[in-house]
Amino acid sequence: MSTGDRPNIILINCDDLGYGDLSCYGSERNDTPHLDQLAREGMRFTDFYMAAPVCSASRAAMLTGCYSQRIGFGDYQVLFPGQAQGLNPKESTIATQLKSVGYDTKIIGKWHCGDQPEFLPTQHGFNEYFGLPYSNDMGRQVTFLDHPPLPLLRNDEVIQQQPDQHGLTERYVDEALQFIRRDREHPFFLYFAHMYVHVPLFVPKPFLDKSRNGAYGGAVGCIDWALRMIDTELERLGIKDDTLLIFTSDNGSRAMDEGGSNAPLRGTKAQTYEGGLRVPCIMRWPGKIEKGSTCEGIASAMDLYSTLSEIAGVPMSGTVSRDSISLADTMLEGRPTKRKVFAYYKDTNLEAVRMDDWKLHFCKTGWNPDGSENNEATALFNLRDDVGETQDLQAAHPDVVAEIGVLAEEFRNQFGDARLGRKGTEVREIGVCSDPKPLTEYDETHPYMVACYDLADGSTMFG
């Protein structure tokens, strides 16, 4: 099972897992012994950001190394079944890069970058796909009887409609183990995109029974178990030292009394306070990344594109603009991260900019009760001293406000700012299908059709 000098790469991306949901990030409600062990064996990032506070945009940004606004996802933060838009096939992804130098590439789990044939993973550098093309709540359910059945795909084919989600993570893990076990001459790239902890929560009884935090804790426990199974297989095959494993989440927790937490951060998923975009991230590469190390510099999931390209020896295109900054020196040599500035976009609105430890909000994040934009005054926070964003320091630091204001203008020139009526000059087109249609249609006689789930059984959905 020789793979040469390049490492195998496993990228595990959870759904709505919050900054405060893991023991190694301070959780006292969820038990994550194997993730805690992963942190002890590798590097834990404290200031790691997704490029968007919601799923489709954050995933597209991570895969392409671009702010979601750059690749046309500004107006399409969450894609729905049968929608015409998706990740443009012209865009290069991490999988495209790695495949170009011989990596065997596979995605398991949630895709959510478009469900039309031209947008599916097999059109974006993945040799294989097994999973759900969008969120687990977008299928046919008691509360959504107008939705088409949830499609389970193998590559481009629907192999089952409305699969029982209680056993889906176990199926994902088995698929991952079968992929890892293959005898190959070249390394592999596995992108494992969990359905957990997105609601509704379908948690197997053994994990519910062990949980101290209801169904949510059971789902987190299942994520921890999945890592254990993958790690055990890597050790059994003798390839753990040859494998770079990255664990993260697509955005912050909803934190809506289901058991999730972004503590000690302020805010939730869909907001540009820290709780919306700052997520857990752990990286391990035995013998390469220092054990038990911590990175406190600014880093982003967008940086994985250039990081993994550099590690695998893949040239970066000089003709396509990206926002990815390699973390290789940080991972392998413990050097400070090179990213000093980060933009917090929600949809096409620039709501905040971080410069070093300073973060300037331009409006209050979130929704007004009537759904209108909230244009409250700016606020300046020092995130190193006040990670919960509680003390506005703009009156005492007008120089910092002015300096960040200049940086904000650069972002507005590139990507726009709809709140101010600005359009960006560096926005590429999202992919558009001319004849979109859902992958499934409801047919009660379909041989793979399972009856829609009864949401009245709260113990199996939301705990």
Secondary structure, 3 states (H helix, E strand, C coil): CCCCCCCEEEEEEECCCCCCCCHHHCCCCCCCHHHHHHHHHCEEECCEECCCCCHHHHHHHHHHCCCCCCCCCCCCCCCCCCCCEECCCCCCCHHHHHHCCCCEEEEEECCCCCCCHHHCHHHCCCCEEEECCCCCCCCCECCECCCCCCEEEECCEEEEECCCHHHHHHHHHHHHHHHHCCCCCCCEEEEEECCCCCCCCCCCHHHHHHCCCHHHHHHHHHHHHHHHHHHHHHHHHCCHHHEEEEEEECCCCCCCCCCCCCCCCCCCCCCCCHHHHECCEEEECCCCCCCCEEECCEEECCHHHHHHHHHHCCCCCCCCCCCCCCCHHHHHHCCCCCECEEEEEECCEEEEEEECCEEEECCCCCCCCCCCCCCCCCEEEECCCCCCCCCCCCCCCHHHHHHHHHHHHHHHHHHEEHHHCEECCCCCCCEECCCCCCCCCCCCCCCCECCCECCCCHHHHCC
